[in-house]
Amino acid sequence: MVGRVHYPATNTNGCNEFSEQDFINDYLFDEDDDMTPIVMVDIGGDCSLTHKVRNIEKLGVKMAIIAANVNEPEL
């Protein structure tokens, strides 16, 4: 799958329903974009992984990346 990754400017952990304002200056809602939209959110927040995925699905996105935003010590 080839796509374009979108990271929200607000609601970065995906715990709230997304709106166009979360992706300001982004091409997520650009109908002329032929790339598959992929949304990336942080793993933190006060909601479950399932809740994040449901909010992403409501956007009509087919793929998501959920990343930990914590620094881990190098081995």
N, CA, C and O atoms as a Maestro MAE file, in Angstrom:
{
 s_m_m2io_version
 :::
 2.0.0
}

f_m_ct {
 s_m_title
 :::
 protein
 m_atom[300] {
  # First column is atom index #
  i_m_mmod_type
  r_m_x_coord
  r_m_y_coord
  r_m_z_coord
  i_m_residue_number
  s_m_chain_name
  s_m_pdb_residue_name
  s_m_pdb_atom_name
  i_m_atomic_number
  :::
  1 25 0.847 -1.176 0.000 1 A "MET " " N  " 7
  2 3 0.000 0.000 0.000 1 A "MET " " CA " 6
  3 2 0.891 1.237 0.000 1 A "MET " " C  " 6
  4 15 1.847 1.316 0.771 1 A "MET " " O  " 8
  5 25 0.589 2.174 -0.838 2 A "VAL " " N  " 7
  6 3 1.308 3.440 -0.915 2 A "VAL " " CA " 6
  7 2 0.369 4.523 -0.419 2 A "VAL " " C  " 6
  8 15 -0.808 4.542 -0.782 2 A "VAL " " O  " 8
  9 25 0.873 5.414 0.399 3 A "GLY " " N  " 7
  10 3 0.010 6.465 0.916 3 A "GLY " " CA " 6
  11 2 0.786 7.652 1.432 3 A "GLY " " C  " 6
  12 15 2.015 7.697 1.366 3 A "GLY " " O  " 8
  13 25 0.050 8.603 1.942 4 A "ARG " " N  " 7
  14 3 0.626 9.823 2.512 4 A "ARG " " CA " 6
  15 2 0.258 9.852 3.988 4 A "ARG " " C  " 6
  16 15 -0.910 9.698 4.346 4 A "ARG " " O  " 8
  17 25 1.260 10.050 4.847 5 A "VAL " " N  " 7
  18 3 1.031 10.077 6.290 5 A "VAL " " CA " 6
  19 2 0.604 11.478 6.712 5 A "VAL " " C  " 6
  20 15 1.206 12.476 6.316 5 A "VAL " " O  " 8
  21 25 -0.445 11.529 7.524 6 A "HIS " " N  " 7
  22 3 -0.973 12.788 8.038 6 A "HIS " " CA " 6
  23 2 -0.903 12.750 9.559 6 A "HIS " " C  " 6
  24 15 -1.358 11.791 10.183 6 A "HIS " " O  " 8
  25 25 -0.333 13.793 10.155 7 A "TYR " " N  " 7
  26 3 -0.243 13.900 11.606 7 A "TYR " " CA " 6
  27 2 -1.066 15.111 12.023 7 A "TYR " " C  " 6
  28 15 -0.798 16.222 11.564 7 A "TYR " " O  " 8
  29 25 -2.061 14.922 12.883 8 A "PRO " " N  " 7
  30 3 -2.928 16.044 13.244 8 A "PRO " " CA " 6
  31 2 -2.183 17.123 14.027 8 A "PRO " " C  " 6
  32 15 -1.313 16.820 14.843 8 A "PRO " " O  " 8
  33 25 -2.532 18.383 13.771 9 A "ALA " " N  " 7
  34 3 -1.942 19.509 14.500 9 A "ALA " " CA " 6
  35 2 -2.505 19.581 15.918 9 A "ALA " " C  " 6
  36 15 -1.813 20.002 16.845 9 A "ALA " " O  " 8
  37 25 -3.744 19.174 16.080 10 A "THR " " N  " 7
  38 3 -4.383 19.094 17.395 10 A "THR " " CA " 6
  39 2 -4.959 17.693 17.532 10 A "THR " " C  " 6
  40 15 -5.036 16.961 16.546 10 A "THR " " O  " 8
  41 25 -5.358 17.315 18.722 11 A "ASN " " N  " 7
  42 3 -5.896 15.970 18.973 11 A "ASN " " CA " 6
  43 2 -4.868 14.917 18.537 11 A "ASN " " C  " 6
  44 15 -5.216 13.929 17.891 11 A "ASN " " O  " 8
  45 25 -3.603 15.142 18.898 12 A "THR " " N  " 7
  46 3 -2.523 14.283 18.427 12 A "THR " " CA " 6
  47 2 -2.587 12.861 18.977 12 A "THR " " C  " 6
  48 15 -1.973 11.955 18.412 12 A "THR " " O  " 8
  49 25 -3.320 12.651 20.073 13 A "ASN " " N  " 7
  50 3 -3.426 11.287 20.596 13 A "ASN " " CA " 6
  51 2 -4.674 10.574 20.093 13 A "ASN " " C  " 6
  52 15 -4.861 9.392 20.380 13 A "ASN " " O  " 8
  53 25 -5.533 11.270 19.346 14 A "GLY " " N  " 7
  54 3 -6.693 10.642 18.716 14 A "GLY " " CA " 6
  55 2 -7.816 10.261 19.662 14 A "GLY " " C  " 6
  56 15 -8.680 9.462 19.303 14 A "GLY " " O  " 8
  57 25 -7.818 10.820 20.869 15 A "CYS " " N  " 7
  58 3 -8.855 10.450 21.845 15 A "CYS " " CA " 6
  59 2 -10.198 11.136 21.575 15 A "CYS " " C  " 6
  60 15 -11.231 10.681 22.067 15 A "CYS " " O  " 8
  61 25 -10.195 12.212 20.808 16 A "ASN " " N  " 7
  62 3 -11.441 12.896 20.438 16 A "ASN " " CA " 6
  63 2 -11.740 12.628 18.963 16 A "ASN " " C  " 6
  64 15 -10.841 12.282 18.197 16 A "ASN " " O  " 8
  65 25 -12.995 12.789 18.572 17 A "GLU " " N  " 7
  66 3 -13.324 12.660 17.149 17 A "GLU " " CA " 6
  67 2 -12.556 13.726 16.382 17 A "GLU " " C  " 6
  68 15 -12.404 14.853 16.852 17 A "GLU " " O  " 8
  69 25 -12.080 13.367 15.212 18 A "PHE " " N  " 7
  70 3 -11.298 14.297 14.402 18 A "PHE " " CA " 6
  71 2 -12.194 15.228 13.603 18 A "PHE " " C  " 6
  72 15 -13.325 14.887 13.256 18 A "PHE " " O  " 8
  73 25 -11.661 16.419 13.319 19 A "SER " " N  " 7
  74 3 -12.333 17.376 12.443 19 A "SER " " CA " 6
  75 2 -11.284 17.920 11.475 19 A "SER " " C  " 6
  76 15 -10.091 17.654 11.622 19 A "SER " " O  " 8
  77 25 -11.734 18.671 10.503 20 A "GLU " " N  " 7
  78 3 -10.789 19.259 9.539 20 A "GLU " " CA " 6
  79 2 -9.797 20.182 10.237 20 A "GLU " " C  " 6
  80 15 -8.662 20.322 9.782 20 A "GLU " " O  " 8
  81 25 -10.209 20.816 11.338 21 A "GLN " " N  " 7
  82 3 -9.324 21.731 12.056 21 A "GLN " " CA " 6
  83 2 -8.127 20.996 12.662 21 A "GLN " " C  " 6
  84 15 -7.072 21.596 12.872 21 A "GLN " " O  " 8
  85 25 -8.286 19.706 12.942 22 A "ASP " " N  " 7
  86 3 -7.164 18.930 13.469 22 A "ASP " " CA " 6
  87 2 -6.062 18.764 12.428 22 A "ASP " " C  " 6
  88 15 -4.904 18.531 12.776 22 A "ASP " " O  " 8
  89 25 -6.420 18.883 11.159 23 A "PHE " " N  " 7
  90 3 -5.468 18.679 10.063 23 A "PHE " " CA " 6
  91 2 -5.282 19.953 9.264 23 A "PHE " " C  " 6
  92 15 -5.207 19.914 8.036 23 A "PHE " " O  " 8
  93 25 -5.209 21.077 9.948 24 A "ILE " " N  " 7
  94 3 -5.047 22.372 9.291 24 A "ILE " " CA " 6
  95 2 -3.731 22.369 8.497 24 A "ILE " " C  " 6
  96 15 -2.743 21.801 8.963 24 A "ILE " " O  " 8
  97 25 -3.700 22.968 7.354 25 A "ASN " " N  " 7
  98 3 -2.534 22.990 6.457 25 A "ASN " " CA " 6
  99 2 -2.099 21.585 6.051 25 A "ASN " " C  " 6
  100 15 -0.907 21.322 5.888 25 A "ASN " " O  " 8
  101 25 -3.041 20.708 5.893 26 A "ASP " " N  " 7
  102 3 -2.755 19.323 5.530 26 A "ASP " " CA " 6
  103 2 -3.622 18.958 4.330 26 A "ASP " " C  " 6
  104 15 -4.594 19.653 4.030 26 A "ASP " " O  " 8
  105 25 -3.280 17.888 3.652 27 A "TYR " " N  " 7
  106 3 -3.994 17.475 2.451 27 A "TYR " " CA " 6
  107 2 -4.947 16.316 2.693 27 A "TYR " " C  " 6
  108 15 -5.401 15.691 1.734 27 A "TYR " " O  " 8
  109 25 -5.267 16.009 3.957 28 A "LEU " " N  " 7
  110 3 -6.100 14.852 4.258 28 A "LEU " " CA " 6
  111 2 -7.456 14.928 3.576 28 A "LEU " " C  " 6
  112 15 -7.972 13.914 3.107 28 A "LEU " " O  " 8
  113 25 -8.032 16.109 3.516 29 A "PHE " " N  " 7
  114 3 -9.363 16.267 2.947 29 A "PHE " " CA " 6
  115 2 -9.331 16.785 1.519 29 A "PHE " " C  " 6
  116 15 -10.341 17.268 1.007 29 A "PHE " " O  " 8
  117 25 -8.167 16.685 0.870 30 A "ASP " " N  " 7
  118 3 -8.022 17.126 -0.523 30 A "ASP " " CA " 6
  119 2 -8.515 16.022 -1.453 30 A "ASP " " C  " 6
  120 15 -7.884 14.973 -1.571 30 A "ASP " " O  " 8
  121 25 -9.633 16.262 -2.105 31 A "GLU " " N  " 7
  122 3 -10.239 15.246 -2.970 31 A "GLU " " CA " 6
  123 2 -9.403 14.956 -4.211 31 A "GLU " " C  " 6
  124 15 -9.579 13.909 -4.834 31 A "GLU " " O  " 8
  125 25 -8.496 15.858 -4.584 32 A "ASP " " N  " 7
  126 3 -7.665 15.648 -5.767 32 A "ASP " " CA " 6
  127 2 -6.427 14.818 -5.467 32 A "ASP " " C  " 6
  128 15 -5.695 14.443 -6.383 32 A "ASP " " O  " 8
  129 25 -6.186 14.529 -4.199 33 A "ASP " " N  " 7
  130 3 -5.015 13.745 -3.802 33 A "ASP " " CA " 6
  131 2 -5.311 12.271 -4.044 33 A "ASP " " C  " 6
  132 15 -6.273 11.734 -3.496 33 A "ASP " " O  " 8
  133 25 -4.491 11.614 -4.859 34 A "ASP " " N  " 7
  134 3 -4.745 10.212 -5.182 34 A "ASP " " CA " 6
  135 2 -3.979 9.243 -4.275 34 A "ASP " " C  " 6
  136 15 -3.994 8.036 -4.513 34 A "ASP " " O  " 8
  137 25 -3.321 9.752 -3.252 35 A "MET " " N  " 7
  138 3 -2.599 8.899 -2.313 35 A "MET " " CA " 6
  139 2 -3.554 8.393 -1.229 35 A "MET " " C  " 6
  140 15 -4.477 9.106 -0.836 35 A "MET " " O  " 8
  141 25 -3.338 7.175 -0.749 36 A "THR " " N  " 7
  142 3 -4.137 6.624 0.336 36 A "THR " " CA " 6
  143 2 -3.795 7.380 1.617 36 A "THR " " C  " 6
  144 15 -2.624 7.459 1.989 36 A "THR " " O  " 8
  145 25 -4.800 7.939 2.300 37 A "PRO " " N  " 7
  146 3 -4.499 8.664 3.533 37 A "PRO " " CA " 6
  147 2 -4.162 7.700 4.671 37 A "PRO " " C  " 6
  148 15 -4.865 6.714 4.895 37 A "PRO " " O  " 8
  149 25 -3.085 7.998 5.378 38 A "ILE " " N  " 7
  150 3 -2.656 7.253 6.554 38 A "ILE " " CA " 6
  151 2 -2.547 8.261 7.691 38 A "ILE " " C  " 6
  152 15 -1.824 9.250 7.566 38 A "ILE " " O  " 8
  153 25 -3.247 8.030 8.791 39 A "VAL " " N  " 7
  154 3 -3.214 8.961 9.914 39 A "VAL " " CA " 6
  155 2 -2.300 8.410 10.992 39 A "VAL " " C  " 6
  156 15 -2.362 7.227 11.328 39 A "VAL " " O  " 8
  157 25 -1.450 9.274 11.532 40 A "MET " " N  " 7
  158 3 -0.543 8.892 12.602 40 A "MET " " CA " 6
  159 2 -0.942 9.609 13.883 40 A "MET " " C  " 6
  160 15 -1.101 10.830 13.880 40 A "MET " " O  " 8
  161 25 -1.107 8.870 14.982 41 A "VAL " " N  " 7
  162 3 -1.419 9.466 16.281 41 A "VAL " " CA " 6
  163 2 -0.466 8.909 17.332 41 A "VAL " " C  " 6
  164 15 0.174 7.879 17.126 41 A "VAL " " O  " 8
  165 25 -0.384 9.609 18.463 42 A "ASP " " N  " 7
  166 3 0.452 9.177 19.580 42 A "ASP " " CA " 6
  167 2 -0.296 8.158 20.426 42 A "ASP " " C  " 6
  168 15 -1.526 8.169 20.481 42 A "ASP " " O  " 8
  169 25 0.439 7.291 21.072 43 A "ILE " " N  " 7
  170 3 -0.170 6.235 21.876 43 A "ILE " " CA " 6
  171 2 -0.711 6.757 23.210 43 A "ILE " " C  " 6
  172 15 -1.555 6.099 23.819 43 A "ILE " " O  " 8
  173 25 -0.255 7.907 23.676 44 A "GLY " " N  " 7
  174 3 -0.672 8.449 24.974 44 A "GLY " " CA " 6
  175 2 -2.110 8.923 24.989 44 A "GLY " " C  " 6
  176 15 -2.840 8.771 24.010 44 A "GLY " " O  " 8
  177 25 -2.503 9.492 26.098 45 A "GLY " " N  " 7
  178 3 -3.864 10.003 26.235 45 A "GLY " " CA " 6
  179 2 -4.684 9.146 27.172 45 A "GLY " " C  " 6
  180 15 -4.234 8.099 27.639 45 A "GLY " " O  " 8
  181 25 -5.880 9.600 27.436 46 A "ASP " " N  " 7
  182 3 -6.750 8.923 28.394 46 A "ASP " " CA " 6
  183 2 -7.803 8.080 27.698 46 A "ASP " " C  " 6
  184 15 -8.956 8.062 28.128 46 A "ASP " " O  " 8
  185 25 -7.434 7.381 26.633 47 A "CYS " " N  " 7
  186 3 -8.399 6.528 25.949 47 A "CYS " " CA " 6
  187 2 -7.708 5.263 25.462 47 A "CYS " " C  " 6
  188 15 -6.480 5.188 25.402 47 A "CYS " " O  " 8
  189 25 -8.512 4.284 25.122 48 A "SER " " N  " 7
  190 3 -7.972 2.992 24.693 48 A "SER " " CA " 6
  191 2 -7.522 3.038 23.230 48 A "SER " " C  " 6
  192 15 -7.874 3.947 22.478 48 A "SER " " O  " 8
  193 25 -6.751 2.053 22.864 49 A "LEU " " N  " 7
  194 3 -6.326 1.907 21.472 49 A "LEU " " CA " 6
  195 2 -7.542 1.740 20.568 49 A "LEU " " C  " 6
  196 15 -7.584 2.298 19.471 49 A "LEU " " O  " 8
  197 25 -8.525 0.978 21.024 50 A "THR " " N  " 7
  198 3 -9.759 0.774 20.248 50 A "THR " " CA " 6
  199 2 -10.459 2.101 19.990 50 A "THR " " C  " 6
  200 15 -10.946 2.346 18.886 50 A "THR " " O  " 8
  201 25 -10.511 2.954 21.001 51 A "HIS " " N  " 7
  202 3 -11.161 4.270 20.858 51 A "HIS " " CA " 6
  203 2 -10.437 5.109 19.796 51 A "HIS " " C  " 6
  204 15 -11.082 5.760 18.974 51 A "HIS " " O  " 8
  205 25 -9.104 5.093 19.814 52 A "LYS " " N  " 7
  206 3 -8.320 5.830 18.812 52 A "LYS " " CA " 6
  207 2 -8.633 5.324 17.404 52 A "LYS " " C  " 6
  208 15 -8.865 6.106 16.483 52 A "LYS " " O  " 8
  209 25 -8.635 3.988 17.261 53 A "VAL " " N  " 7
  210 3 -8.879 3.390 15.949 53 A "VAL " " CA " 6
  211 2 -10.278 3.736 15.450 53 A "VAL " " C  " 6
  212 15 -10.448 4.025 14.266 53 A "VAL " " O  " 8
  213 25 -11.266 3.715 16.308 54 A "ARG " " N  " 7
  214 3 -12.642 4.074 15.910 54 A "ARG " " CA " 6
  215 2 -12.702 5.517 15.416 54 A "ARG " " C  " 6
  216 15 -13.369 5.803 14.422 54 A "ARG " " O  " 8
  217 25 -12.007 6.432 16.105 55 A "ASN " " N  " 7
  218 3 -11.987 7.828 15.665 55 A "ASN " " CA " 6
  219 2 -11.300 7.967 14.312 55 A "ASN " " C  " 6
  220 15 -11.721 8.779 13.488 55 A "ASN " " O  " 8
  221 25 -10.265 7.199 14.076 56 A "ILE " " N  " 7
  222 3 -9.575 7.227 12.778 56 A "ILE " " CA " 6
  223 2 -10.470 6.644 11.697 56 A "ILE " " C  " 6
  224 15 -10.530 7.177 10.589 56 A "ILE " " O  " 8
  225 25 -11.167 5.556 12.005 57 A "GLU " " N  " 7
  226 3 -12.076 4.937 11.028 57 A "GLU " " CA " 6
  227 2 -13.178 5.892 10.592 57 A "GLU " " C  " 6
  228 15 -13.598 5.868 9.435 57 A "GLU " " O  " 8
  229 25 -13.649 6.732 11.507 58 A "LYS " " N  " 7
  230 3 -14.712 7.691 11.170 58 A "LYS " " CA " 6
  231 2 -14.266 8.680 10.099 58 A "LYS " " C  " 6
  232 15 -15.097 9.262 9.402 58 A "LYS " " O  " 8
  233 25 -12.944 8.871 9.968 59 A "LEU " " N  " 7
  234 3 -12.416 9.741 8.911 59 A "LEU " " CA " 6
  235 2 -12.459 9.073 7.548 59 A "LEU " " C  " 6
  236 15 -12.335 9.741 6.521 59 A "LEU " " O  " 8
  237 25 -12.636 7.753 7.534 60 A "GLY " " N  " 7
  238 3 -12.603 7.022 6.281 60 A "GLY " " CA " 6
  239 2 -11.204 6.595 5.896 60 A "GLY " " C  " 6
  240 15 -10.958 6.212 4.752 60 A "GLY " " O  " 8
  241 25 -10.291 6.658 6.841 61 A "VAL " " N  " 7
  242 3 -8.905 6.297 6.605 61 A "VAL " " CA " 6
  243 2 -8.761 4.782 6.640 61 A "VAL " " C  " 6
  244 15 -9.376 4.116 7.473 61 A "VAL " " O  " 8
  245 25 -7.959 4.241 5.747 62 A "LYS " " N  " 7
  246 3 -7.793 2.795 5.653 62 A "LYS " " CA " 6
  247 2 -6.607 2.263 6.442 62 A "LYS " " C  " 6
  248 15 -6.515 1.058 6.679 62 A "LYS " " O  " 8
  249 25 -5.706 3.132 6.850 63 A "MET " " N  " 7
  250 3 -4.529 2.692 7.575 63 A "MET " " CA " 6
  251 2 -4.132 3.742 8.604 63 A "MET " " C  " 6
  252 15 -4.301 4.941 8.380 63 A "MET " " O  " 8
  253 25 -3.603 3.280 9.737 64 A "ALA " " N  " 7
  254 3 -3.163 4.198 10.784 64 A "ALA " " CA " 6
  255 2 -1.829 3.732 11.345 64 A "ALA " " C  " 6
  256 15 -1.505 2.544 11.333 64 A "ALA " " O  " 8
  257 25 -1.075 4.688 11.829 65 A "ILE " " N  " 7
  258 3 0.155 4.408 12.559 65 A "ILE " " CA " 6
  259 2 -0.053 4.982 13.949 65 A "ILE " " C  " 6
  260 15 -0.358 6.165 14.097 65 A "ILE " " O  " 8
  261 25 0.109 4.157 14.956 66 A "ILE " " N  " 7
  262 3 -0.028 4.625 16.333 66 A "ILE " " CA " 6
  263 2 1.343 4.457 16.970 66 A "ILE " " C  " 6
  264 15 1.819 3.336 17.151 66 A "ILE " " O  " 8
  265 25 1.983 5.585 17.310 67 A "ALA " " N  " 7
  266 3 3.372 5.573 17.717 67 A "ALA " " CA " 6
  267 2 3.531 6.020 19.160 67 A "ALA " " C  " 6
  268 15 2.792 6.876 19.647 67 A "ALA " " O  " 8
  269 25 4.505 5.428 19.835 68 A "ALA " " N  " 7
  270 3 4.881 5.888 21.179 68 A "ALA " " CA " 6
  271 2 5.731 7.134 21.031 68 A "ALA " " C  " 6
  272 15 6.674 7.161 20.239 68 A "ALA " " O  " 8
  273 25 5.403 8.152 21.784 69 A "ASN " " N  " 7
  274 3 6.150 9.407 21.686 69 A "ASN " " CA " 6
  275 2 7.036 9.606 22.930 69 A "ASN " " C  " 6
  276 15 7.134 10.706 23.474 69 A "ASN " " O  " 8
  277 25 7.669 8.517 23.356 70 A "VAL " " N  " 7
  278 3 8.541 8.550 24.535 70 A "VAL " " CA " 6
  279 2 9.968 8.214 24.113 70 A "VAL " " C  " 6
  280 15 10.199 7.338 23.279 70 A "VAL " " O  " 8
  281 25 10.899 8.916 24.697 71 A "ASN " " N  " 7
  282 3 12.296 8.613 24.412 71 A "ASN " " CA " 6
  283 2 12.721 7.417 25.246 71 A "ASN " " C  " 6
  284 15 12.500 7.389 26.457 71 A "ASN " " O  " 8
  285 25 13.323 6.441 24.610 72 A "GLU " " N  " 7
  286 3 13.835 5.276 25.313 72 A "GLU " " CA " 6
  287 2 15.347 5.306 25.259 72 A "GLU " " C  " 6
  288 15 15.927 5.755 24.271 72 A "GLU " " O  " 8
  289 25 15.990 4.831 26.317 73 A "PRO " " N  " 7
  290 3 17.460 4.847 26.310 73 A "PRO " " CA " 6
  291 2 18.010 3.933 25.221 73 A "PRO " " C  " 6
  292 15 17.431 2.890 24.917 73 A "PRO " " O  " 8
  293 25 19.122 4.333 24.645 74 A "GLU " " N  " 7
  294 3 19.759 3.519 23.614 74 A "GLU " " CA " 6
  295 2 20.409 2.314 24.267 74 A "GLU " " C  " 6
  296 15 20.893 2.383 25.397 74 A "GLU " " O  " 8
  297 25 20.411 1.211 23.539 75 A "LEU " " N  " 7
  298 3 21.033 -0.013 24.068 75 A "LEU " " CA " 6
  299 2 22.507 -0.045 23.776 75 A "LEU " " C  " 6
  300 15 23.189 -1.000 24.148 75 A "LEU " " O  " 8
  :::
 }
 m_bond[299] {
  # First column is bond index #
  i_m_from
  i_m_to
  i_m_order
  :::
  1 1 2 1
  2 2 3 1
  3 3 4 2
  4 3 5 1
  5 5 6 1
  6 6 7 1
  7 7 8 2
  8 7 9 1
  9 9 10 1
  10 10 11 1
  11 11 12 2
  12 11 13 1
  13 13 14 1
  14 14 15 1
  15 15 16 2
  16 15 17 1
  17 17 18 1
  18 18 19 1
  19 19 20 2
  20 19 21 1
  21 21 22 1
  22 22 23 1
  23 23 24 2
  24 23 25 1
  25 25 26 1
  26 26 27 1
  27 27 28 2
  28 27 29 1
  29 29 30 1
  30 30 31 1
  31 31 32 2
  32 31 33 1
  33 33 34 1
  34 34 35 1
  35 35 36 2
  36 35 37 1
  37 37 38 1
  38 38 39 1
  39 39 40 2
  40 39 41 1
  41 41 42 1
  42 42 43 1
  43 43 44 2
  44 43 45 1
  45 45 46 1
  46 46 47 1
  47 47 48 2
  48 47 49 1
  49 49 50 1
  50 50 51 1
  51 51 52 2
  52 51 53 1
  53 53 54 1
  54 54 55 1
  55 55 56 2
  56 55 57 1
  57 57 58 1
  58 58 59 1
  59 59 60 2
  60 59 61 1
  61 61 62 1
  62 62 63 1
  63 63 64 2
  64 63 65 1
  65 65 66 1
  66 66 67 1
  67 67 68 2
  68 67 69 1
  69 69 70 1
  70 70 71 1
  71 71 72 2
  72 71 73 1
  73 73 74 1
  74 74 75 1
  75 75 76 2
  76 75 77 1
  77 77 78 1
  78 78 79 1
  79 79 80 2
  80 79 81 1
  81 81 82 1
  82 82 83 1
  83 83 84 2
  84 83 85 1
  85 85 86 1
  86 86 87 1
  87 87 88 2
  88 87 89 1
  89 89 90 1
  90 90 91 1
  91 91 92 2
  92 91 93 1
  93 93 94 1
  94 94 95 1
  95 95 96 2
  96 95 97 1
  97 97 98 1
  98 98 99 1
  99 99 100 2
  100 99 101 1
  101 101 102 1
  102 102 103 1
  103 103 104 2
  104 103 105 1
  105 105 106 1
  106 106 107 1
  107 107 108 2
  108 107 109 1
  109 109 110 1
  110 110 111 1
  111 111 112 2
  112 111 113 1
  113 113 114 1
  114 114 115 1
  115 115 116 2
  116 115 117 1
  117 117 118 1
  118 118 119 1
  119 119 120 2
  120 119 121 1
  121 121 122 1
  122 122 123 1
  123 123 124 2
  124 123 125 1
  125 125 126 1
  126 126 127 1
  127 127 128 2
  128 127 129 1
  129 129 130 1
  130 130 131 1
  131 131 132 2
  132 131 133 1
  133 133 134 1
  134 134 135 1
  135 135 136 2
  136 135 137 1
  137 137 138 1
  138 138 139 1
  139 139 140 2
  140 139 141 1
  141 141 142 1
  142 142 143 1
  143 143 144 2
  144 143 145 1
  145 145 146 1
  146 146 147 1
  147 147 148 2
  148 147 149 1
  149 149 150 1
  150 150 151 1
  151 151 152 2
  152 151 153 1
  153 153 154 1
  154 154 155 1
  155 155 156 2
  156 155 157 1
  157 157 158 1
  158 158 159 1
  159 159 160 2
  160 159 161 1
  161 161 162 1
  162 162 163 1
  163 163 164 2
  164 163 165 1
  165 165 166 1
  166 166 167 1
  167 167 168 2
  168 167 169 1
  169 169 170 1
  170 170 171 1
  171 171 172 2
  172 171 173 1
  173 173 174 1
  174 174 175 1
  175 175 176 2
  176 175 177 1
  177 177 178 1
  178 178 179 1
  179 179 180 2
  180 179 181 1
  181 181 182 1
  182 182 183 1
  183 183 184 2
  184 183 185 1
  185 185 186 1
  186 186 187 1
  187 187 188 2
  188 187 189 1
  189 189 190 1
  190 190 191 1
  191 191 192 2
  192 191 193 1
  193 193 194 1
  194 194 195 1
  195 195 196 2
  196 195 197 1
  197 197 198 1
  198 198 199 1
  199 199 200 2
  200 199 201 1
  201 201 202 1
  202 202 203 1
  203 203 204 2
  204 203 205 1
  205 205 206 1
  206 206 207 1
  207 207 208 2
  208 207 209 1
  209 209 210 1
  210 210 211 1
  211 211 212 2
  212 211 213 1
  213 213 214 1
  214 214 215 1
  215 215 216 2
  216 215 217 1
  217 217 218 1
  218 218 219 1
  219 219 220 2
  220 219 221 1
  221 221 222 1
  222 222 223 1
  223 223 224 2
  224 223 225 1
  225 225 226 1
  226 226 227 1
  227 227 228 2
  228 227 229 1
  229 229 230 1
  230 230 231 1
  231 231 232 2
  232 231 233 1
  233 233 234 1
  234 234 235 1
  235 235 236 2
  236 235 237 1
  237 237 238 1
  238 238 239 1
  239 239 240 2
  240 239 241 1
  241 241 242 1
  242 242 243 1
  243 243 244 2
  244 243 245 1
  245 245 246 1
  246 246 247 1
  247 247 248 2
  248 247 249 1
  249 249 250 1
  250 250 251 1
  251 251 252 2
  252 251 253 1
  253 253 254 1
  254 254 255 1
  255 255 256 2
  256 255 257 1
  257 257 258 1
  258 258 259 1
  259 259 260 2
  260 259 261 1
  261 261 262 1
  262 262 263 1
  263 263 264 2
  264 263 265 1
  265 265 266 1
  266 266 267 1
  267 267 268 2
  268 267 269 1
  269 269 270 1
  270 270 271 1
  271 271 272 2
  272 271 273 1
  273 273 274 1
  274 274 275 1
  275 275 276 2
  276 275 277 1
  277 277 278 1
  278 278 279 1
  279 279 280 2
  280 279 281 1
  281 281 282 1
  282 282 283 1
  283 283 284 2
  284 283 285 1
  285 285 286 1
  286 286 287 1
  287 287 288 2
  288 287 289 1
  289 289 290 1
  290 290 291 1
  291 291 292 2
  292 291 293 1
  293 293 294 1
  294 294 295 1
  295 295 296 2
  296 295 297 1
  297 297 298 1
  298 298 299 1
  299 299 300 2
  :::
 }
}
